[in-house]
Amino acid sequence: MNGSSVSVACLSLGTLSAEQAAAYDWCRETAERADRVSVGDLRRGDADLDGYDALWWHADGEIAGERSVEGTAPVIRSFVADGGGLFLSLRALSAIALLGFDDVPPDATGREEITRDDGFLWSARHADHPAVTDERLRITTLPTGITHAYARYEEVVPSRGDLLASMVRGPDDSPYEMTTFAWSHGEGAVIGAGAGLAFDAGDAFAAERAQVANGVLTSLATDEWSTTGRPKSAAELASVRASLDAVDRHRPRYHLSPPANWLNDPNGIIRYDGRYHVFYQYNPVGPFHHAIHWGHAVSDDLVHWEDEPVALTPSPDSPDRDGCWSGCAVVDEDGTPTALYTGGRGEWQLPCLARAGDGDLRTWVKDPNNPIVEEPPTDPAILSTEHWAAEFRDHCVWRDGDAWYQLVGAGLESGGGAALLYEGEALDEWEYVGPVLTSTDADDGVVWECPELLDVGDRQLLHVSNYEDVVYFVGEYADGEFDPEREGLLDYGDYYAPQSTRDDDGRLLTWGWVQEARDLAAQWDAGWSGAMSLPRVLDVDDDGRLAQRPPAELRDLREERLRSGSVTVEPGEREPLGVDGDALEIDLTVDLGDAGTFDLVVLGSPDGEEETAISVADAGEVVVDRSRSSLHPGADASTQTIPLDAEGPVDLRVFVDGSVIEVFVNERHCLTTRAYPVRPDSEAVSVAAEGGTATVESLDVWRLGSAWPAADEREERSVRR
C-alpha cells in the first residue's frame, strides 16, 4: 500500500464468506504483511497485535455474537488508543457502538441489488484523503447487477464521527445515505466504510475499489492523513472555518456563517449577560439539510463573532431523535435561559424544552417530560402530508403579565397556513387557545413556518415563512387575535425564517437565513451551505409602514474608504468606479433624472462576461439581474425585483460579501441575493445609465473587514472574559 509498507491484521468472526476471502486476498497481495486474526482469539487473549499498523474487519453478513464483539472491544480500543488504526467495512461498521467508539450505530443495514453504477460521494473537506485522487469527489466502485451488503446512517448520525463520504448513485448524489465516517481515539483513528467496497464483484471498477481501500488503510497506518473526529470544540470549529475561508472566495467574511457544512434557520436568538447569542439549524456532518442540531455563535458587539460548540444535539431515544428543529429562547421567571424547539421523530414534530446549564449557554438540559405539548390541536384540523402526521412546528414565546404565550406555525387541512396560540403559567405547561391568524389564500402559503409576533411602536408585526417568502402583517393584536392593517414581504430575495431579539436599548434586531442559489452538487463540492443575513433594525413609521436598516455598529467593519463624492452618469458604456472587491459596503443616493434606468454593477469582470447588476428603473422598481452573475451552470440566473412605493431620489445601501449581496432600499425594502462568479477578476464595481443622464448625488464605498477573529485574537478575547 503506497509502497507496501503497511502491516494489517484482517479480523474475522467465524467462517469467511466469499466476499471476505476476496477482500483479504487483495490485502495479502497489496500489503507488506496481512494475516487473518480471529475475533475470538482476541477476546481470549490468544492473538498478539504487536507489529501491526492497522486492523481491518470486512463483513458482508450480519454481525452475530455480540458478546464476542463486546469482549474484544477492550483489546481493540487499546490498540487504537496506542496509535493503531481500525478499518470497519460493509456491515462491520454496525459494530462501532459495540466496540465503544460511538454511541449511535448505523440505522440501516442489509443487502441490496445495485441497479446503477454506485460508489462514494467524498466530502470536500476531506478531499486531501489518500482515498481521493485529483480531488475527484465522486468515485464509482460498484457495478450494476451485483448484490451488495451495506451499513449506513440514514435517519441518524453518529455522535462523534466525522463524515468522509456518502453515496453516489449513478449520476446522482445521495448525501443522505451516509456510509463513511472517521473517529479519533487516543493516538489512533477508526474509519468505517459501510458501503462501496465489494471485492468479489469482478473486474469492473476494481482499480477504484483498490484506490479507496488502499487509501483508507494507508491513512490509518501512516502520517499521510489524520483526523480528530468530528470538530466539536470552539477551537476545532474555528480551525475548520479558517481552512474553508482560505480557499473559497464565495464564503462570506463578515456575515455569520457555519464553520462548515449546513446552516438554515436562525434559532434562539437572545441577548444575555451582555452578549448576543445566535443559535441556528446546523447539520454538523455535511452541507445538506439533515440530522439537525443547534449551532451556536456569540458576539459582544453585533459585528465580530466567534464559534461556540454545538448547543443542542438529537438524543437517540427521545422525541428529538431525528432533529432539534427551529425554536426560540427566553429567560424564565428564575432567570434561566430556556429554549423551546421542535423535536422530530418519525412522522411527528412536537414542542420540546431545554434549559441552559451554564452562563455561556454552551450546555443545555432537556426537559425529561418532552414533548411539552403531546399532540397538535384538532380545531382547526392540521394538515397531514406524506412526511408528517401534522404540519405543526416552530415557536415564538413571550411573557405578558403572569402568563406565558406561544405561537406555533401550522398548515391547515382546509388550505392555507395558521399561527396557533398557546397559553401557560409555566414554560413546560401549555393549553391551546386557538388561531391568532389563518389564511385560506394559496398565495400566502400551504404551511406557515417560523411565526413571530413582535411589538413595533404602538402596533404589532406578525411574520410567517411560507416555503417561498417571508410575509409580514402590521396591525393590532388583542385578546388572542391579530387584525392586520398592512401586508408585505420582509425581503424580496433569498431570505427565509427570520428571528428577532431586543437589545438593551430596546431595538428590535432581526436575522434571517440567506439561502443558497446554486444546485446541491455545488453545495456539496463547496463543503458548506447557508449564511445569516446581517442584523436588521425593524420599526414602523406613523403610517404603519415597515422600516428596515442595518444597525450603526456595522460601521466598525469599515477598514478603508475606497471612493466618495458624486457621479454624473451619462448614457452609454459602463463607467468603472475604480474600486473592486468582494467585501464591500456601497452607500449611494441616485436621482434618475431623464434616465430610464440606473445600474450599479458589482462582482463584474473587466469584459462584462460576469456581473451582477442592481438596477433602479423609472417604472418604480429595483431589479437585481443575475443573468450574468456566474459562469457556473448550477448557479441561479433568475431576476429578483423590489417594487418601490415612493418617488424621488433612491437611497441604496449595498453589502457585498463573497457570494452574499444585501440591498437596502430607502431604509424600507430589502432584497438578499446570491452570486457565484468563477473568474478571479470578477470583482469590479461600475455604474451605467440608459435612456438619459442619472446623477449619483452621494457615493461612499468602503472595504470591509472580517467578522471572525484570527486565532491569536480569539485567544486574547477568551482571556479577557
N, C-alpha and C positions, 0 to 999 in steps of 0.2 A: 504494500500500500504506500504509494508515493515513495518508492524505494524499498518496499517490502521489509520495513524495519519494525513493524508492529507485531506484537505477540498477543494472541486472542484466545481466551477460554470460551468455547462455544457451549452454552448451557443447554441441558435437555432434561425433560421430565417424562420418563417412560420411553417407549419405542419411538424412534424418529419416523416422521411422515416423509413422503417423497419430497415435499417442499422443503422440509427442514434439512434433509440429506443433501438436496441440491444446493441450498444456501451454504451449508457447512463445507461441502466440496469446493465451492467457489472460494470460500475463505481460506481453505488449506492451500489452494493454488495461488492465492494472492498474497497472503500474509507471510511474514518470516517464520512465524510459528502459530499453529492453530490446533488446539486439542479439544476433544469433547470432554466436558465435565458434567457429571450428574448432579442435579439439584439435591437429590437425596444424599449423595456423598458430602456435599457442602454442609447440609444440615447435621449430619453425623460427625462432622469434623474429619472426614476421611480424604478430603481434597485440599491440596496446597495451592494457593493462588499466587504465591511469590513468583516473580518473573513475568507475570502477565501485565500488559498495559491496559487491556480492556476486557470486559465480559460482554458476550453477545448472546441474547436469548431471542431466538426467532421461532415463533409458534403460529401455525395456521389453524390449530384446533382450540377448542375451549380450554381455558386454564383450569384444570382439575387439581385436587389435592391441596386445598387452601392451607391445611396445617403444615404440609411440607414447604410451601412457599413462605409462609409466615415464619417457620422455623429457620429458614435460610436467610431471612431478612437481616439479622444482626451481622452475619458474615459479609453479606453483600454491601450493606451500609458502611461497614468498617473499611472494606476495600475501597469504596468510592471516597470516603472521608479522607483516606490516606493519599489521595491523588489519582486513583484509578478511574476508569470510565466504564459506564454501563450503557449498552445499547439494547433497547427493547423494541422489537419489530413485530409487525402484524398484531396478533391477539395477545402477545406477551405484554403489550402496553397495558392490558387490563390488570396486570399485577402491580401497577405503580402504587396503588394505595396499600395493598397487602405488604409490599416491601417497605412501606413507611416513608416514601419520598413525596407523597402528596395525600391530601385528604379526600380528593374527588377523583374517582376512576372514570374512564370513558363511559358514556351513557348509551352508546350504540355499538354493538358488536355482532358479528355474524359472517355470512358469506354472501357474495353477490356475483352475478354474471356481468362482465364488462361488455357493455353494448357500444361504447365508443372508446377510442384510444384515450386512456386516462393517465393521470400522473400527479406530480407535485406542483402546487402553486406556492412558490417560495416567497417568504417575507422580504420586502425591500430593505427592511432594517438589518437583515442578515444576509444580504447579497454577497458579503465577503466570506461566507462559509465555504469550506473546501468542497462541499457537495455541489456548489454552483460554479459554472464556468462562464466567463464573459458576461457576468451579471444577467444571464438568461434565467428569469424567474419562473418560467413555465417549462417543466421538464417532463416529457411524456415517457412513461415507463411500463405501462400495462397495455397489451394488445387486445383488441376486440376479440371476444369469443371465449376468453378464459373465465374460470370461476375463481374468485379472489377472496381471501379472508381479510377481515378488517376489524379495527377497534378505533372508533372516532369519538371526539367530543362534538356534539351537535346542539343540544339544548343547554348544556352547562359547559363551564371551562374549569381547568384545574386551578387550585388556589394559589399555587406557586410557580407553575410552569410558564415559560415564555414561548409564544407561538413562533415556530420556524416555518411551517408550511401548512396549507390547506390542500384541497384537491382541485385539479383542473380536469374537466370532463369534456373530452373532445376539444372544440374551440372555445368552450365556455369556462369562465372562472366559477368556482364553487367555494367561496370563502367560508361559508357556514359549516362545511364538512372539514373540521379541523383535525388533522392527522398527526402532526409532528411538533413536539414540544421539547424544550430544554430546561433542565433543572440543575441548580448547583447544590452541592452537598459537601461541606468541608472543603478539602483541597481539590475535589474531583467534580465530575459532572455526569448527568444522565441525559440521554436523548432517546425519546420514544418516537418511532415512526409507525403508526398504526395501520398504514395502507401505503401502497405504491411499490412494494418490493415483492416480486414473485419470481423466484429463481428456477422454478420448474415450469416455465412458460415458453420455452423455445427460444429462438434466436432474436425474435423481434424485440427491439429496444433493450437488448441485453447490455449493450455498452452504456446506455443511460442508467440502467439499474445499478451496474457496477460503479458508475461515477458517483451515485448518491451513497451507496453502501460504503464505498471506499472513502468518500469524503467524511461521512459520519464517524467511522472508526478512526480515521486519521485525526479528526478534530478532538476525539476523546483521548487519544493516546499521545498527542504531541502538543506543542505550544502554538500551532498554527492558528488556533481559534479558541476563544474562551467565553464562558457565559457566567453571569451572576444570577441566572434565573430571571424571572420577571422583575423589571425595575420597580421598586416599591418605595424606597426612602426618597426624601426630598432631593438629596444629592444625586442619587441614581437617575431620578426623573430629569433633573437639570442637565445631567450629562447626555442623556438621550436627546433632549431638546437641542443642546448645543451642536450635537453631531448632525441633526437634520437641518438646523438653521445655516450651518456652514456650507451646505451643498445645494440647497433648494431655494431658488430665487422667488418661488411662489409662496413661501412661508411668510406670514405677516410678522413684522418686527415689533410693532407697538400695540397690536390688538392682542387680547387674551386668546390663547390657542392651546390645544392639548400638547403635552410634551412629545407625543407621538400617537398614532392610532386614531381612534374615533371620538369626536365630540358632537353632541347635539344640544338639547335644551339647557338653558341656564336654570339652576335649581337652588333653593335655599339661600338666596342672596340676603345677607344680613350685615348690618353694621354692629359690631360687638366689641366692647372693650377697646375702642379707638381704632379698630381695623375693619377693613372691608373684606368679607369672605364671599367668594363666588364659588358655588358648587355647580357641577354640570354633569349631564349624562355622558358617560365615558365607558368605552369598551377598552380595557387595558391590554388586550391581546392582538387587536388588529384594526385596520381602518374601515370597519363596516359595522352596521347597527346590529348589535347582538350582545347578550350577556351583560346588560348594562349595570355599571357601578356608579357611584358618585365620585367624580374627580373633584379637586379642590385647589384653589389658588387664593392668595391673600395679598392685600395691598394696604400700605399706610396712607397713601395719598391719591388713589384713583388712577395713578399714572404708571407706577412701577409695580410689577407683580412677581411673585415667587410661587413656584410649585410646592404643594404640600402632598403628603401621602394620600392615597385613596381613602375617602371617608366612610362610605357605605359599600358593603360587598354582599352579594346574594348569599344566603345561607342554605345549604343543601336540603334541610328538612323543614323549611319554613314557607310561609305564604309568598316570600320574595325569591324563591329558588331560581326563577327564570330571569329575574331582573329587579333592581331597585330603580323604579321609573320616576317620572317627574313629580316634584313636590315643592314645598316651601319650608321656611324656618321662621320661628318666632321665639321670643323669650317668655317662658311661662311665669306663673304667679310667684314662683320661688326664685326667679332669676336665672333659670337653666335654659340655655338654647335647646329648642326642640324641633325636630324635623318631622313633618308629615309628608309621606310619599306613597306612591302607588307600588304595591308589591305584585309581581306577576308570577303565576304558577299555572301551568296548563292553559285552560281556556278562561281562567279567572284573573281579574285585576282588581284589587281591593285596597282600601286605605290602610297604611301601616304607620307606626310611630317609632321614633328613636330619640334618645336624649343624649346630649353631649356629655362625655366622660371627663373632659378636661377643658381648661380655659382657652386653649388654642384651637379647639374644635377639631382635633385630629382623631379622637376616638369617640365612638357612639355606641350606646347600649340600646338594643332593640327591645321594645315592649314585649314581655312574654305572652301577652294576650292578643298579639297581632293575628288577624287584622282587626283594627278597632271599629270598623264597620263591616259586618259579616256578610252583607249582601246588598245589591243595588235596590233602589226603591221600585215599586211596581206601578206607581201612578205619578207621572205618565210611564208607559211601557218603554223600557230601554232597548235600543236597537241591538239585536243579536246578529253576528256576522260569521263568516266562515272560520275566523280565527278566535273570536271572543264570544263567550256566552252573553256578555253585556259590554257595550262600548261605554265605559264608565271609569274615568281616570282623571288625575292631575288635580292639584289642590291650591287653594288660596285661603289663608286663615287670618282672622283679625279678632281683636277683643273690643267689645263695646259694653261699658258698664261692668256688670258682674258675669257676663256671658261671653263665650267664645262662639264665633261663627265660621263656617267653612263653605266654600264653593267647590263643587266637583263638576268637571266637564263631562258631557254625555252626548250621545246620539239617540234619536227617538225612532221607535218603530213606525210612527206615523209620518216620519220625514222631518228633516231639519235637525238642528242642534239645540242644546239646552245647557244652562248653567244652573245647577241644583244646589239648594241651600240646606245646610245642617246647622243645628244649634246645640251647644253643650255647656255644662257647668265646668267641665274639665276637658283637657285635650285628648283624653282617652275615652270619653263618654259622649256619644252623639245621638241626636234624634233628628229624623228627617222632617223638614219644614215644607219644601216644595220648590218649584222652579222660580228663580229670580227673573229669568228672561228665556223665552224659547223662540225658535224661528221655524217657519214652515216653508221659507223661500229657499229653493235649492241653491241659489246663488250664494247664500250665506253658509253653505257647507252641510255635509251629511252628519259630521260629528264636530262638536265644539271642544277643542283641546285647550289646555292651559288657560282657563279663565282667570281673570284677575280684576278685582273691584277696588278702585282707588279713589281717595278724596283728592280733588283738584279744585282749589279755590272753594267756592260755595256750591260746587257741583260734584258729581261722581263720574268717573271714567270706568267703563267696563270694556275689556277687550278679550277676544277669543281668537284662537287659531283654528282654521277650518280645513286643514290639509294644503290649501293653496295660499291663503293670505291671512294677515292679522287684521281682523275687522274690529274697529272700536266704536263705541257708543258713548256719547256725552249726554248726561241727563241727571235725573234725580232718583236716588234710591231711598225708599222708606217702607217700613213695615214688611220687609221681605220681598219687595217687588221693585223692579227697575223700570223707570219711564224714560225712554230715550228721546232726546231732542235733536241730536245730530249723529250722523254716522259717516264713517270714512275708513280709509286704510292707514294703518300706522306706518307702513313702509310699502313702496311700490316695486320692490325687487326681491332679492334672495335672502329674505329675513323672516324669522319664524319664532314662535313660542317665547315671547319676551317675558321677563320677570323684573320686579322692581323692589326697591328698598328706600327708606328715608334716611338722610344723613342727619348729623347733629344740628344742622341749620334748618331742617325741615324740607330740604329739596327732595323732590321725587326723582330718583335715578333709576333708569331702565336699561337693561341689556337684552339683546336678542341673539338667537343663533343665526350666524351667517352661513347659509347652506352652500355646498359645492355646486358648481355649474359645469362639471365635467363628468365623464362617464365613470362607472365603478372601477373599470380596469385602470384608468389613470389614477384614481384614488389609491388603489392597491399598490401601484407602482411607485407612488409618492411616499407611502408609508404613513400617511396621516390624512385626516378629513375633518373639516369644520373649523370654525372660529367663532368668537363672540364679537358682536358689534362693539363700538366704543360706547361708553355710558352716555345716556342722553338725559337731559333735564326736561321733564314733562310739565306742562302747565296749560291753562286755558285762559283766553282773554275774556273781556267783559261780555262778548257776544257768544261765548261758549265754544269758540274755535280753538282747536288744539294747537299748541306751540311746542316745538322740539328744538333743542340746541345742545351743542357739546358743552360740557362743564368747563369753567375757566381753568381748572387745574391742568387740562391738556396742553396749555401753552408751555408748560415745563418740559414738554418733549422737544421744543424747538431748539435746534442746535445752530442753525445758520440761516440767515435771511438771504435768499438767492436772487430775488427780484422784487422791486416795489415801484410804484408810480402809476401812470395811466398809459393807455394804448389806444390809438385810433386804428381801427381795423377796416381796411378798405376791401372791397370785394375782389376775389381772385384767389391767388395761391395762399396756402397756409403760411402764417408768419411765426417762425420759431421764437420762443421767448428767451432762448439762450440758457435754459436750465434743463436738467434731466435728472432722473432718479425714480426709484420705486418705493421711497419712504418720504412722502411729501404732504404738506398742507398747502392748499391753494385757496386764497380768500379774495374774491373779486365781486365788484358790482358792475353790471353791464346794462347800458341803455341801447336798445336795438336801433334807435333812430329810424332810418328808412330801410334797414336790412330786413330780409325775411327770416334769416336765421343767423345765430352766432354760435360758433363751435369752440369749445375748449377741448383740446385733444391731449390725452395722456397716454403713457406707455406706447409711444409711437416710434417706429423705425424711421431712419432718415428718408427712405423712399416711399413711406406710407403703406408698405406691404402689411404691417401690423400696426394697429392703432385702435384706441377706444375713444369715441367722440361723445362728448356731453353737449347737447345742442339746446339752445334756448330759441324757441320758434315764436313768430308773431301770432301763431294760431292759439297761443296761450297754453303752452306745454313745454316741459323739459324732457328731452329724449336722450336715452343712452343707447348708442348704436354699437353693438358688439359684432357686427358682421365681419369686421376685420381684426377683432381683438387677438385672435390666435390662429396660427397655422396648424395647431394640433387638431386632428379630426374629431376628437372626443369632447372638445370644448363647445359650450352652448354659444350660438351665434345670434340668438334672438334679440329683439329690440325691447326696451322697457321704457315706460312713459309715466311722467308725473303731470297731471292736469293742474294748471295754475288758477288761482281764484282772485288774483289781483293784477292791476295794470301798473305800468311804470317800470322803472329800473328793477332788475332782478339781482338779488344777492345770492351768490353761490359760495358755499364753503365745502371744499372737496378734500377728502383724505384718501391718499393713495398709499397702500401698504402691501407690498408683494402682489398677491392676486386679489386683494380686497380693495374695493373702491366704495366709499360712503359719500353721498351727495346730500347736503343740507340746502334747502331752497327757502329763502326768506324766513329762516328760523321757524318754518311751519311744516314743510313737507320733507320727507326723506326717501331716498332710494339707495339701497345697498346692493351692490352688484359684484360680480367676479370676472376677472380677465386673466388669461394664462398665456402671455406671449412667450414664444420659444426662442426668438432671436435675442442674442445677448445685447444688441444695440437698441432694443425696443424700450427706451426709457425717456424719450424726448417729450417736451411739453410745447404745444403751439396753439395758436388761435387762428380763426378764419371767420369770414362773413360772406353771405350770399345775398344778392338782390339789392345791396346798398351798403352804406357805411354804418358800422356799430362802434360804440365808444365804451371801452373799459374805463370807467371813471376812477376806479381804485383797484390796485392789484398788489397782493403780497404773496410771495411764495417762500416757504420755509422747508429746509431739510430737517426731518425729524429723527430722533434717536430711538433706541430700543427700550421697550418696557421691561426687559428681562436682564437682571444684573449679571455681570461677569462673576466667575466663581469666587474671586477674592473679595468682591463687593458683597456677595451673598454671605460669605463667612463673617465679614465685618459687621453686617447688619444683625446677624444672629447673635453676635457677641453683645452688641448694643442693647438688644432686647433682653 
